[in-house]
Amino acid sequence: MPSLRFRKITQYLSCMQVSLLIQLRTGHILLQKYLHRIGKANSLKCPVCHTRDETIHHYLMSCLAYRGLRSQIEKVLHRGAQSIRTLLSNPKAFKQLLKYVNATRRFCGMEVHNQ
């Protein structure tokens, strides 16, 4: 079970949004690193930019294909946008993170619209 603190900070999110946060926090999300580890992908390379292994860090912080989308997060969160910890644990960052995930369309069929 998630901690009491996590349940409290996510109480106003939908089940799909909480699920996405948990997947990002645990690394069990449909990115190449995880898919490769469970034998569902032949390569670790990012299918969008093809330059690096697609890890959570790469997806959220450095994929060149999503640079413009990350700038939107930076406009709101400033330096907080440069911290995975902030993005995944600060309730003030959740709205921006969820917008980013939807805008990347990386997880088609897993729309996590904001409230």
N, C-alpha and C positions, 0 to 999 in steps of 0.2 A: 504494500500500500504506500502511496505517496505520503510524505510527511504532512503533519498538521499545517505547518507553515505553507507548503506548496498548495495544499487544498484551499487554504485561506486566500492566497494571492491569485488563485485561478477560479475562484467561485463564480465570477461573472462571465467566464468564458464558456463557450459551447463544449460539448464532449469532444467534437472533432478538433477544436483548437487546443484543448488540453492534451489530447492524444498526440498532436503534432509536437507540442512542447516536450512531452515525455520522450518521444522518439528522437528529437534533436538532442535532448539532454543525455540520453542513454547511448546514442549512436546506432540505434536500431531503426534506421530510416532508409528509404529507397534511394540511396546514393550509391555510387559505384563501389566505394570501399566496403560497405556492408553487403551489397549484392555479390561482390567478388568473394567475400569471406564465407558466405553461405552457398557458394557454388552457382549463383544465378547470373553471373556476369563473367566474361572472359578477361576483361581488362579493368584496371583501376582508373584509367584516364577519364577525365571529365568529358561527357558526350556533347557538351556545349562549346567549350573553348579548346578542347583537345591539347591543352598544354601541361596540365598537372593532374595528379591523382585527385579524384573527387571525394574529398573528405568533408566533414561538417565545416571545418575551418575554411577550406577552399570555397565551399558553397556560400557561406555567410560573409566571408571577409576578403577574398581575393580573386574570385573568378572574374576574368576580364570582361566576359560577356554581360555581367550584371553590374558593372561599375556605375552606370547611370542610375540604376535602381538603388544602389547603396547610397548614392549622394542624397537621395530623398530622405533616407534614414538619418544621415549626418546633419541635414538641415534642422531636424527636430531634436535629435538626441545629442548632437555635437560630439564630444569625445566619447560619450557612452556608446556610440555606434561602432567604436573600434574595439569593443570588448565583448567577446562571446558570452562571458559571464553575465554582463549587464543585459544583453539581448535575451538570454534564456532564463533569467531569474528576477529581473526588475519589472514589476507590473506596468510601470510607465513606458517600458519599451515594447510590451507585447503588441500593441496596436500597430506600431511601425514594422515589427518583425512579421506579423501576419500579412500586412500589406505587401511586404517584400516577397514572401513565399507565394502569395497569389499572383503577383506580377511576374515572377519568374516562370510560372506555369510548369515548374519542374515536377510537380506531383499531380498531374492531371487526374481528375476524378476525386481529388481530395481538397475540394474548395473549403477554405477556412475563413469565410467572410467575417469582417469585423462587425461588432454590434453597432 
